[in-house]
């Protein structure tokens, strides 16, 4: 019996040894009670606000939410897949609206939380706290800008808020701009926020006063407060930002911290922290296998001037081109020396093969792209131009031919992910050869959200909208001079560079922006701000168009209400105080 | 082994000795009686010679000796077992007799929580499954073998992938929105997977379906499965050897169009149908047409046509017949002090796809030793390890429909690439994905329990157990890339990727649990009639999981995969998670005159998943039974009613199925970089709910157990009501709050109700023994509370316009399957297809809104004109919007305007259909028939009353996409109408499938058009066996030898057109059909 008691005693002793058995805590995350309580945690929290700039990024397939992907909605780009927005079939239930809404508000929520807790909890030194709060205010202003650009009037929350508090109605568009301008004014007035970080500064990528001026100028632009906008843009110049000399090298990793970059999403070669542009704008001939999910639109390609500054015209190279049917036109894009089967296929697709030159077909089409604004060749992979990619293990220079035969050397056709189609492809930001990036979905090049050329052209716009003036022309010419395009002038009407009036210059500035910012996600917002979106993008016959004008799918304008985004249907159901933008029906 | 040999020698001696006697009329037979359930010897069984009325009884080893005459019959009877009659043949001297236990018989014992109980005294709803149902099944795991065997237990195998083929188990349907997984205990210890156990080691399985599970309190809300493994038997050493070989083949495969010329024509049809250019030229189509007639001829560069001009059947390429083998040796035995069981199992399951097989080794050691009168100690220890092929099944199925017959899989050591010039270069070579990785994927388990039982004094027992169990998976894989060739031109279509991008990944995941379990039990009988049982216990468990993985890129050679040979680190990641629980529990059993039965349970549970203030919960239960047939007034029915018991139970159970740390709000990693240096960041990733607490289930059960006609017929009827409240779930939160995940809250209530019936018949006729069992269960669920009622309808907005409003997004979550108060869990929420009467116009010539096409499909010019007239009259046909070839045209469907707002098919027209993917009925049937040495066994299992929403490109919808597959389901009997040539012989205006189209804004709104009835019944198992005559085998020292042929998944009867109704609307690794032969030998 003694033995038994001893055994039982031992067993119970074994059990009693872990009193806190039920107190477990995660080891990969931090409890909210400890957050913000140290200097390090303060830094981590602010870094988390910056990381909200990456929300919506998907490294597995295009999210259609990343900044550059907005080109598909504008005049400069198009979507390989049928795009609901452009086909006019999008409804307020579409994930495009809900994801954007949620991501931008997440950024605001993080900024609100940081601003409040840095002020009240963080033990960091005062000057640092003031700088960090200013950075977070800028970021909050940036996210409100994104919201207001789309929806034009959204609920404003400036404090952290919970589930039960998310019931505010929409503020007016103007009052949201005021909130943005307030935050940015706070940044500008904050002595601890630097004006600019030098290249290589450990803080490079953080918010500066220069960025705050640029973003505030943009907000004034939306308010059509031209004078204040121009004044802010002038401050950006004063801050020491300037154009980088080489338009091609500007978009390479070496120059991602050039003085032209004012505010950019920081990319490094780490999955989840890099750029996806290679993946979704590159092709199978880019290293790995990229998807060319987005294309350049022929409309913007045709907008690139001839190198003397005159307008490009197809008829000057291929007489009769514009009056042919798009299907028939494809003959001009076919490669030399087609096989019988390729000819048969081309005929069945509707090509007018009477125009085919077995030798010289390629040379003829190449003339179209010769002697043009140099930005065309730098932004776009045009027919029969070369691209320095990677095929298999080797760096291979491919040529963009049609129809595609093989990616292998010696001929090395550029292979897209959809070889039966012939679209203009993006060259800008798409890495070349194997040394420029480690992986298709985490390219290293920072993505500019605001760069100085943008500021110059917004500045020119702000001045021109006040009055037609030489100073506005001069600002545009700075951008043109960098790529060797002849300067605009208002003195010699015989030259193609002649600008006659405020309206003329307005169109020139807009075109300059269209050709300068291809693949930078700027054009769509420009067109809806200018209310030119319908005319420039939804013209009769417009669509996701192959080079010769044949649409993979057709754009459909369903009404002016499309200028404003739809409030997400689910959010209206959860917050009855939200009022839908007129015209949208579910 | 010495003992064993000695006994056999004795047998041989007897055999030869009595051989002389065989000449005379009388012969002496030496025999053994065992239970067929567990091969245990039966003591005290009576042996009667029917002709001479002489008899004998078995001794404690189950042995007997009796004198009989040739041609006499022996009747073997024993309480709890069915009678057996055996004809004595000439010269027979040795007899091994296995008798079958009878359901509902008096002494049958059932394992229940922390105890065993006589089946007749059960007051809860408990099903049992004996080893017999698992014997000789070639199934690769226990879980899938249970299908059809128990009323209300749904066994659903949704993948046949070796190593990943466990079936899901649901007891009495789904009664919660959180986890509905059942608690599994193996020899009293919680296990994460039923399939950790070697099927051949199982002695019995009990399934606790109602408040009988309450002793497990908060773990048991979804039911409990108790597995008991075999023990050795005293003084009898048994070696049994089971060997099985089976062919494997998929029970079904997707049926793609395999003739490439046909495929190309169909593709072109889909493109021209919507006014787009055809993809394929006639030249290419003709090339395939002509070469497919001369497949073996060589093309100009010497490649045979069948390779250069492929017509690949990807289903045939990917799914194959293979050979599976399973071998098992068990050794059991013991003496008065010690009993043991040892077993080894080796399973070689190649699956039905290349490089996806599973080689599994399982071992077990059960030992129990009596140290003295008081103390007994023992262990149950088992371990397994398995190696699973590295074929990339996930990617293969992801791309299975993203290829065409125009890609030849593999030829002369090379992988194929699309051959036709117009084919999408992204049409995949699926076979390659099964070969794209090499390395190792090993999963191991180890589980050991050490226990001590103390018989402190009569009736008082203390049992203590300690258990350690661990599961770990180790993987080391590297890519084995290959170039792809266009075999038509023998040129490289896709080059070999660079070594610099080739990746090597190593990962390790491990979990472990430590369990301590103590039980004090006391049983006594007071003044004859008061049978009292008391139980008190304590249990604690700690569970921990961690994982680590790292990858590098830049192999120096494709054959060198060690980390040290790879150049660039790429990713490293890892984390751990844990949880723990602690419980006290008790039970009182009381029986008066063995007729009135009462049981009460109480459990007090704490779990780490909830905050300190709400961590503990109390879970009581009560049940009662009345053996009414034992009452005097029931004796009058004795003629037909053998036994009848009424029982009722009520209990409160819990469920803690939230995340491990959901009550705490956490900041998770959200990293960024400055100046090209990565910086860690934190952001709130989940919202907290400090008040999180137990989900509570209230179960009421009424049951009736009975037997009729001298126990020949048995039945069990159960009716239950289960109400689960405070369900742990997340409800939709405003998007404005951000991306942090919604907090888990105790938000919803679900009620499930059901009826279960099991019916058995046990009898014999002309020497044929029947054992027939059927069960059927009805189950239905309804969400009782969620986020409030749905309110929708017309209101007038600020501008005086009538607008349709709905709060669906606020009160409901999901998309095509939704959660809403008053509806089923996951009820289908879709559009109706329009139904009209095809009269088109009103008397005044205006368009008649109810006069459209009868089945909603635009088939005739009148239908089309109606659609145009509808638009002209201001109605909307959505989502297509317009009537054109590329939007709504011949061969498309239009949707019903359910809410009457003039928009046909906008999102407000979706409605709750009353259907979900959970079955209303599940049923099973088993037949066990023996005749002389032969036996026949079969299991049917099925489910009915569920609907699946299935709309999948390449499998069943009408989308054609360049580079994607076309399925016969989409193509056969599709609508086609050439409106330029109404007499086109291709026209098929009565087709049941929609027209093919390359872009589709209309036909794929979620609608009833893509809802399918998923009901099925399957012949899960059929086996025919033959026990070799004792005479033949006894000379080889064998006591039992059975050969058999068996088939698994032989037949599926269903209307569901998809791969497998059990799998649902998915195309996954198919379950296997197996045809096997096997041998069981017992020494």
Interface residues (C-beta under 8 A of the other chain):
Chain A: X3 X4 X7 X8 X11 X12 X14 X15 X18 X21 X22 X23 X24 X25 X26 X27 X28 X29 X30 X31 X32 X35 X41 X43 X44 X45 X46 X47 X48 X49 X50 X51 X52 X53 X54 X55 X82 X87 X88 X89 X91 X93 X98 X101 X102 X103 X105 X106 X108 X109 X110 X113 X155 X157 X161 X162 X163 X166 X200 X201 X202 X203 X204 X205 X206 X257 X266 X267 X268 X270 X271 X272 X273 X284 X287 X288 X327 X340 X341 X342 X344 X345 X347 X348 X349 X350 X390 X391 X392 X393 X394 X403 X404 X405 X406 X407 X408 X415 X417 X418 X419 X420 X434 X438 X439 X444 X550 X553 X554 X568 X569 X570 X571 X572 X573 X574 X575 X576 X585 X586
Chain B: X277 X278 X279 X281 X282 X283 X284 X287 X374 X375 X421 X422 X424 X425 X426 X452 X454 X456 X462 X464 X466 X483 X486 X491 X492 X493 X494 X495 X496 X497 X498 X499 X500 X501 X516 X518 X538 X540 X542 X553 X568 X570 X571 X575 X576 X577 X578 X579 X580 X581 X582 X606 X607 X608 X612 X615 X660 X661 X664 X665 X666 X667 X668 X669 X670 X671 X672 X673 X674 X675 X676 X677 X678 X679 X680 X681 X682 X683 X684 X685 X687 X688 X732 X733 X734 X735 X736 X737 X738 X739 X740 X742 X743 X806 X807 X808 X809 X810 X879 X881 X886 X903 X906 X907 X908 X962 X999 X1001
